[in-house]
Each structure stands twice: as structure tokens, then as C-alpha cells.
Amino acid sequence: MKPTILLIGVGGLGSVILEFLAREDCIGQIVACDLNEERGTALCNLARVSAVAHGYNPLICFIPLDINNKAAVIETVRKEKPDIILSTASMQTWWLPDLLPPEQAALIKSAGFGVWLPVHLTLTMKLMEALYELNYKGITLTAPFPDVVNCVLDRLRLAPTCGVGNLDEIVPKVRLLAAERLYVPLEEVRVLLVAHHALESLVYGEPTDEVPPYFLRIKHKGMDVTEAVGGSELLFAPYAIPPGTAIHFLTAGSTIRLIRAFLSDEEVLLHTPAPEGLPGGYPVIVGNRSLKLASIEGLTLEEAIAINERSHRFDGIERIEADGTVVFCPEASEVLKTALGYECTRLWPGDSEERAKELIARFKEYAKSHGVIF
Ligand SMILES: NC(=O)c1ccc[n+]([C@@H]2O[C@H](COP(=O)([O-])OP(=O)(O)OC[C@H]3O[C@@H](n4cnc5c(N)ncnc54)[C@H](OP(=O)(O)O)[C@@H]3O)[C@@H](O)[C@H]2O)c1
């Protein structure tokens, strides 16, 4: 029997993933879940007719589900028996600061992405608590800020299998540019990258003086061509993509390839954020429903982890402590304190929901005071 995938969250990212999944022959059934039944059902209907128009015939159904309702999560997973659970559910999307007037948007964004951690952590944590209670043994993939969220969850013994997107959105750019520069087919070029979420905005955005640490190797037919092809230069070469949610196509493409690999009998080299709850992102070998870290010539696992731990601060996070408490960089916390009146220098996971609600409310108020209502 073909596998079932449970997709929780069909918002901006989840709805694009749904459309892509609907065109995947390796999937038996897609069970989509979200809070709003009317919207979710309409999105599933759209995915179904679009896929049929495209020449596919997927099995898709929608089930209303609130991750805050642990019993309902457990019941849904028990009933549907998914092979893979993929969650994109979060308490707030990531692009709202872009709606602010330019000066305020620049101020809020100067704090980095990490200060928004509670809005990304809360639901993933609740989902994983339910899945661990159920002793769920399938594959769990998560989209909300996995480079940090899943690392916090690992400290709580709640780590998902891995995250999706992030550093794997950098790899295709480097592969494409390297293949073009070498005049060789894309298939002959392999990239190995250790990098954090914090690097991505620099790869597709404005260059800055200080960049997060990373490790990059580019190979052509097994030969290391990193230097010859100008690896670091390719990483930061201008490569304009549309701003905002258009990048969901990139995340969704990467996610589908990962899902395909998990369901295949053959192992492939891919990249994922937070494999087994590690901080940041790594090359991984995926296949036969499992994942392992790829060995990297010239770099130990300890060195790779250190690169990602040093990168946290480029997202405004100083460190993650042994009990999962996250300590924010003082300058990052200060931005939100000054602008929103939101004070958070340390986040203990148990306080995440309360802090997320406060942050969302204060940000809404701030946006309203600058003429933006959402
Ligand atoms: N890893 C990556 O590369 C990558 C790329 C893009 C985005 N992301 C992350 O992915 C997450 C989703 O982003 P997005 O733009 O898709 O956000 P979004 O449009 O707000 O979608 C989130 C969805 O989760 C739903 N939801 C909220 N609370 C829920 C609950 N209690 N139970 C079940 N569903 C719930 C929302 O429903 P309502 O709208 O009804 O509240 C919404 O449909 C964010 O954390 C974002 O940072 C990651």
C-alpha cells in the first residue's frame, strides 16, 4: 500500500506543499489538517482538481485539527496511521514585519529572526509531546524555524526526525552556478554544505560585512572544485528572487524531494536543518525511511555542530541551554523591548505559549500604531 502523509498546517507554506504533494506518485493519501475547516476543505478541493487537470489523481481529505487539543492530535494520528507527519503550523507567519513602513520594518528586522522563537516553537512542541505520548514511530518533519526549534526540542527529548528547507534552499543556487561556471551538467555537481538558517537571507539578499560561519565543498565527478569554481563567491553571488512568500516554492520543492527520498529504497545525499535535533543544517543521507548524517571530508561532526552553534547569534540567539532555555543576544531583545515593550532575554520552553501570545498581541498593536492592520 502506498504511504499516507499527514500535513498539518495549510497556510502560506503548507498550501504550496499540498499542491506539490498532490502531484507525487509516491504518495497514497494526503490527509491535510488545519484550524479552519472551510478554508482547508477549499484548499484540498483546489489541490485535487488542479492535480487532475495536470494529469494526476490524488487521494486528499481534510480534517479540522487544533494542535492545542492533544487528544484530537493523538486520535487523528491513531486513526490515519500516517507514514510521515509534516507540520508547517505556527502561531504567526514569518513575513509580517515586511508589512510595516520601511523604517519600522528595518528596526524590527534588525533584531533578527530568533526573537520570534516562541511563535514557531509552541505548536511544534505541543505536536511532538502528543506524538511522543502516542509512541509514534513514523517520520516527523517540521518547518517552523527547525535550526533552533528542533534543537530546543532535542534538549526536551522531543526532537522530530528533521526540519525542512533553510540550508537546502541555498544548495540549489550553488549547484546551478557551479555547473554553469564549469560548463558541466547539473547532475555532475555535488554540494556539501554545513550552514544555519541565518545564512540564507544573505545568500538571497543584501551582502553584509559579517557573515555566519559555514563549511562548503563543491565536487565535480568526485573532484573537489570548491576553490577552482570560487565556492564562497558563488554562495554570495547576486541571485535575485521575488521577495516574500514566493520563496515557499523553493521550500516546498526541497520538502518534496526530502519526502520522496524517505520513501525511496535508494539512499541519496540531501541537506536538512536539524537532523535528529542538531542545531543548524547538515548534509544527510536519506532513504529507506531513515536519515543519517553524511560524513564530510575535512570536517568532524563536532566541528560542524560548532559552526552552527556559532551561527545562532546571527539570528539573535546567544545560546541554547541544557534544559532547552534559549538566551537571546542582548541587542536583539533590546530592539523588541524598545519598539514593542516586549521584554524577553531568556525563554524557557514551558513559557513559550504565553510569551508567543504576548509577542503577537504587542506586535499587532505596534503595527496598528503605524497604520498596518492584519
Ligand atoms: N523551514 C523553512 O524553510 C520555512 C520556509 C517558510 C516558512 N517556514 C515556517 O513555516 C511556518 C509556517 O509559515 P507560513 O507562512 O505557512 O505561516 P501561515 O501562513 O500562518 O500558516 C500556518 C498555518 O498553521 C495554522 N495553525 C495555527 N495554529 C494552529 C493550531 N493550533 N493547530 C493547527 N494549525 C494551526 C494556521 O491557521 P490560521 O491561519 O487559521 O491561524 C495556518 O494555516 C512558520 O513557522 C515559518 O517560519 C519555514
The ligand as an ORCA input file, in Angstrom:
! r2SCAN-3c Opt
* xyz 0 1
  N      11.913     25.815      7.010
  C      11.694     26.685      6.021
  O      12.451     26.752      5.070
  C      10.489     27.571      6.084
  C      10.088     28.324      4.981
  C       8.935     29.114      5.083
  C       8.215     29.144      6.284
  N       8.688     28.423      7.337
  C       7.969     28.413      8.621
  O       6.798     27.645      8.446
  C       5.801     28.100      9.355
  C       4.530     28.402      8.583
  O       4.735     29.536      7.748
  P       3.517     30.059      6.870
  O       3.995     31.243      6.128
  O       2.900     28.928      6.128
  O       2.506     30.538      8.041
  P       0.923     30.614      7.957
  O       0.509     31.038      6.607
  O       0.474     31.423      9.126
  O       0.466     29.081      8.151
  C       0.431     28.465      9.407
  C      -0.807     27.623      9.471
  O      -0.876     26.999     10.762
  C      -2.232     27.079     11.190
  N      -2.367     26.961     12.630
  C      -2.224     27.957     13.550
  N      -2.490     27.478     14.770
  C      -2.801     26.160     14.626
  C      -3.186     25.153     15.535
  N      -3.319     25.392     16.845
  N      -3.438     23.917     15.056
  C      -3.327     23.657     13.723
  N      -2.972     24.592     12.821
  C      -2.717     25.828     13.264
  C      -2.680     28.446     10.700
  O      -4.085     28.543     10.721
  P      -4.765     30.009     10.891
  O      -4.300     30.817      9.708
  O      -6.215     29.723     10.899
  O      -4.245     30.570     12.191
  C      -2.098     28.463      9.310
  O      -2.941     27.877      8.362
  C       6.401     29.330     10.049
  O       6.935     28.918     11.276
  C       7.502     29.771      9.108
  O       8.524     30.485      9.737
  C       9.779     27.638      7.258
*
